[in-house]
Amino acid sequence: MTYVVDTHTLVWFLEAVLTQDAKIVASGLIETVW
């Protein structure tokens, strides 16, 4: 399984952020990136 961000994955991620607690997702993403 390759970690490639394609349009399908990007759309799925955006939908997940919009349908769940955005703050938790964002903070987790920031910690992962930084």
GULUM-443281 format. One record per residue (C-alpha): residue in three letters; x, y, z; residue number from 1. Coordinates in steps of 0.001 Angstrom, whole numbers, plus 500000, padded with zeros to 6 digits. Example, Ala and Ser with C-alpha at 12.3 -4.5 7.8 and 13.67 -1.06 7.14 Angstrom:
<r rest="ALA" east="512300" north="495500" up="507800" nr="1"/>
<r rest="SER" east="513670" north="498940" up="507140" nr="2"/>
END
This chain:
<r rest="MET" east="500000" north="500000" up="500000" nr="1"/>
<r rest="THR" east="501583" north="503235" up="498848" nr="2"/>
<r rest="TYR" east="500956" north="506538" up="500558" nr="3"/>
<r rest="VAL" east="500092" north="508577" up="497489" nr="4"/>
<r rest="VAL" east="497687" north="511467" up="497881" nr="5"/>
<r rest="ASP" east="495460" north="511292" up="494831" nr="6"/>
<r rest="THR" east="492155" north="513057" up="494239" nr="7"/>
<r rest="HIS" east="490127" north="510195" up="495685" nr="8"/>
<r rest="THR" east="492152" north="510165" up="498898" nr="9"/>
<r rest="LEU" east="492046" north="513955" up="499125" nr="10"/>
<r rest="VAL" east="488262" north="514036" up="498730" nr="11"/>
<r rest="TRP" east="487873" north="511263" up="501317" nr="12"/>
<r rest="PHE" east="490094" north="513159" up="503753" nr="13"/>
<r rest="LEU" east="488189" north="516416" up="503268" nr="14"/>
<r rest="GLU" east="484871" north="514630" up="503790" nr="15"/>
<r rest="ALA" east="486228" north="512999" up="506945" nr="16"/>
<r rest="VAL" east="487312" north="516388" up="508281" nr="17"/>
<r rest="LEU" east="483936" north="517937" up="507543" nr="18"/>
<r rest="THR" east="481956" north="515084" up="509073" nr="19"/>
<r rest="GLN" east="484042" north="514622" up="512220" nr="20"/>
<r rest="ASP" east="485689" north="516816" up="514828" nr="21"/>
<r rest="ALA" east="487808" north="519109" up="512659" nr="22"/>
<r rest="LYS" east="489932" north="520295" up="515567" nr="23"/>
<r rest="ILE" east="491077" north="516784" up="516504" nr="24"/>
<r rest="VAL" east="491812" north="515891" up="512885" nr="25"/>
<r rest="ALA" east="493644" north="519155" up="512268" nr="26"/>
<r rest="SER" east="495720" north="518942" up="515449" nr="27"/>
<r rest="GLY" east="496654" north="515343" up="514673" nr="28"/>
<r rest="LEU" east="497591" north="516278" up="511112" nr="29"/>
<r rest="ILE" east="499701" north="519221" up="512272" nr="30"/>
<r rest="GLU" east="501545" north="517023" up="514764" nr="31"/>
<r rest="THR" east="502160" north="514461" up="512018" nr="32"/>
<r rest="VAL" east="503429" north="517014" up="509491" nr="33"/>
<r rest="TRP" east="505402" north="519060" up="511962" nr="34"/>
END
